[in-house]
Every structure is written in structure tokens, then in C-alpha cells.
Amino acid sequence: MLEETLRDAVGVLIVEDDAVTRKALCLAIESEPQLKLLAAFDSVKPALTWLETAVPDVLMTDLGLPDGSGLEIIHACANRHPQADIMVVTMSSDEANVLACIEAGASGYVLKTAGKTDIARAVLDLRSGGAPMSPAIARMVLAKVRDGKKPVPVTDQDTATSLTKRESAILDLIAQGDSYGEVAKLLSVSVGTVQTHIKNIYGKLAVHSRGEAVFEAHRRGLLQLGQPRMRK
């Protein structure tokens, strides 16, 4: 039974240069039976080397690292292992950094100054289809999407992309922060059906993460945030 639990546990890679914070993150992962600490590094280079031969279920990384930016690790992980989920744990709440991380493939963004964050719960939520973010970050991201500041011109190729009614409903719920399980319940379908629709959406939008899908769909005018939630 123990071997089965360990085999099914969510494998986590941590990249954090501050020794105290890194230890705290490692302890949070190791204290949760459903999670398994795969490795922990303090800089970009060893993390990139590790990702060449190993596959995490979840990457947790800081942005400000001694030999570069955590964005390098996010890009490498998203490109090599698109099935992995990525969470940023950092001090930076700068809009440019947040949006760059989401566009690179991160689906969670937690500030170190957010207080006693339940790291284990955030990782499990991320893996189940959620998008855990510190409240201040979530508000800023939603405001960015709704305000549509600095819009990118839509091309003819963009306008040719169309989502089905069900795909649009699912993407809208994902954009509002619902997990795959919550979406499935709202639409009275299975989680597997939701995941299949998500894969189709990714293919149509040429993206690899929830964050990328939301921003790309918004850019193309495919989101309808604020519309009544569809249940059937």
C-alpha cells in the first residue's frame, strides 16, 4: 500500500535560492503523503540539467536566482514537459513578471509575502486543474484580462479560429479560476470530458497551459467573462 501511494504521488521539483525558504518548501511537500519531493536546487543551471533527463509533475520555482531567471526554467519545463504544471513562488508582484510567467506556461503564482500559504494544498489544487494565486495577483490578472490593455492586433488567421459552444463555456470557467473538477460539476460532465475539451482548445489556440489559453483566447476575442454560467 505504501509503495502504491509513493508511486501515485505527485512529483515536485523545487528551485529556490534562499536556503530557509527552500527548506520550508521541501518540508511542506514531504509532509503531504500525496506529494513526493523529486529534487531541490538553488539556481538555474542544475535545474535545467535535471529537466533534460527527468520529468516533474509540478515545478515550483522562484524568479530571482543567482545565475539567471526562473523564466528560463519555466520555458524549459513547458517546452520539454508540457504535461507538467508550473507554480511560481516569489517576492515579485510586478505586472510584467506575472504576465511573462503565465505566458511562459505557469498556472500558479504565489507570493512569499502572502503569509502562511498552504503550499501542499496549492500544489494539489494546481495538479487537479486549479490555478492557485495570491489574492493580489489574481485580481491583477483578472483586471488585465477584462480591461484588455495594450491589445495585440488580431490577424486573419486568429479570426479563423473558432471554439465550440462547450469549449467556450469551459474556457470561460477556467479563466474565472475554476478547477477541472468544478467545471465538470457545473456542466454535468465527467472530468475526463473536460480534459478532452481542454486538449482540443490547446490545439486550436496553439498553447500549452491554462494561462496561455486564457490570454490567447482573450486576445482573439473568444472569451465572454462575466456571462451567466452554463450548466448543461
N, C-alpha and C positions, 0 to 999 in steps of 0.2 A: 504493500500500500504506500509506504514511504517513497519507494523507488518510482512508483507511478505518479505520485504528487510532484516529485522533483522533475520528472520527465515532462510533465504537462505545465510546469511553472513558466511564467513569463520571464524570459531572459533579458536582463537590463545591463547596458553599458553606460558608465558614468565618466564624464570628462569635466573636471573641476580643479583649478589650480590651488585654491585655498585649502590647506590640509584639514582645518577644523570643519569646514563646510563639507568637504569630500567625505570625511569620516561620518558625519551626521547623515548624509545621503546614503552611504553604504549601509549604515545601521538600520535606516528606515526600510531599505529594500530587504535586508537579511532578516528583519523581524517579521516579515509577512510571508507565510507559507506558500502563497500563490505566486510569489516573485522569487527570482534567482539572480544574484549578482554574478555577471559573467566576467567583468573586468572593470577597473577604475584607473584612469590616467589623469595626469596633471598638465598635459599640453597637447598640442595638435598632432605633432609628428607620430608619436606612438599610437595614438587613436586611429590615424589614417592607415598605419601599417596593420593594425589589428583588423580593421574593416576589410582589408584585402583578402583575408582568409577566413574570417569568422562573421557570423550573422546574428545581430541582436534582434529581439522582438521590439525593444524600446531603447532609444538613445536619449540620454539626459545630458545636456551639455551647457556649460557657461559660454558666454561670448568673448569676454576679455581673457585671453590666455597668453602666457609669456612668449610663445613663438608664433602667434598668429591669432586668427579669429575663429570662434566656434562655427561661423558660417561655412568655413571650409569643410568642417566635419559634417555639417548638415547636408551640404551639397553632395559630398562623397557618399554618405549613407543613403540619401534619397535616390541617387543615381545607381548605386550598386545593389541596394536592397530596398526597392520601392514598397515592399510589404511591411517594412518596419515603421513604427510610429516614433515621432520625434518630439521631445519636450525641451524647451529652453528654461534653464533656471539661472537667473542673472540679476544684476543690480540695475540694468539699463531698462528704462521705460520710454526711451526716445522713440518717437513715432517711426522714424526711418529704420531703426534697428528692428522694431517689432514687425513692420511690414516686410522687410527684407527676409526675416526668418520665416515668416508664413509663406511668402512667395517661394522660398527655397525648399519648403517641404515640412516645416514644423507645424504641428497641430495643437500643441500646448505651450503656454508661456506663463511661467510663474516667477514672480519677483521674490528675491531673497528677503526683502523688507516687508513682505506681506504678513509677517507674524508666524505663528506655529502652523505652517501648512502641513496637512496630512499627505505626505509625499506618496506613501503606498497607495492610498485611495486615489490620488490624482493619476498615478501610473495605471492602475487597474481601470479607471474611468477612460483614460486615453486609449487603452488597448481594446476596450469594449465599444469604441466608436465615438466617445465623447471628445470634447475639446477643452480641457481644463485650463482656465486662465485666471490670473488675479483679477478681481473686480475692476480695477482701474484700467487694466489692459483690455478687458472685454468691452468696456464702454467705449474706449477709444477706437477699437477695431470696428464695432458696430456703427459708430458715428462716421467713420471713414467710408464704410460701405454705403450707408444711407445718404450721406452728403454728396458722394460721388465727386470729391475734389480731384482736380487735375485729371480729368478723364482722358483716356487714350482713344484716339480716333478708331472707329470700328471699320474694318475693311469689308470688302465684298465677301471674302472667304468666311469672315466671322458671321455675317448675317445669314450665310447659307447653313450654319449650324442650327439645328433645332432639337429641342428636347420634347419627349412625350409629356402628356399631362401628369402622369405619375412620376416621371423623373423630375419634373419641375417642382412638384409638391415635396418630394423627398429632399431635393437640394435646398429648397426654401427652409425646411425644418432643420436640416443640418446647419444652415447658415445662422439659425437662431440658437444654436448650441445644443440641440437635442442629440442624444446618443442613438446608435442604430437600434437598440432595444426600445427606446422611447418612440422612435419613428415607426417601428413595426407595430407597436401598440396603438398609436394614433391612427394608422392606416389600416389596421386589422389584417396585417400580413405577417409572414414569418421574417425573422432576422436574415435568413438566407436569401429571401426575395429582395430585401432591402440592399444587401451586399451585392447581389447581381445587378440591380439597378445602378448602384454606385459605380461598379466597374464599367458599365455602359456609359455613364456620364463622364468618367475619367477618359474613356476612349474618344468620345465625341469632342471633349474640350482639350484633349492632348495634355493632360495634367497627371500628377501622381500622388496628390494628397488632398484632404478635405479643404485645407486652407487655400491651396491653389485653385481648386474647383470653384469655391465661393467667389474669389476675386476675379477669376476669368469669366464666370457666368455674369457677375455684376458688370464687368467691362463690356460684355456683349449685350447687356440689357435683358438677360434671361431670368433674373431674379425678380420676385414680387414680394419683397419683405413687407410685413405688416398686413398681408391678406389673411382672411379667416382660414384657420387650419382645417385641412381636408381630412376626413376620417375614412372615406371609402374610395 
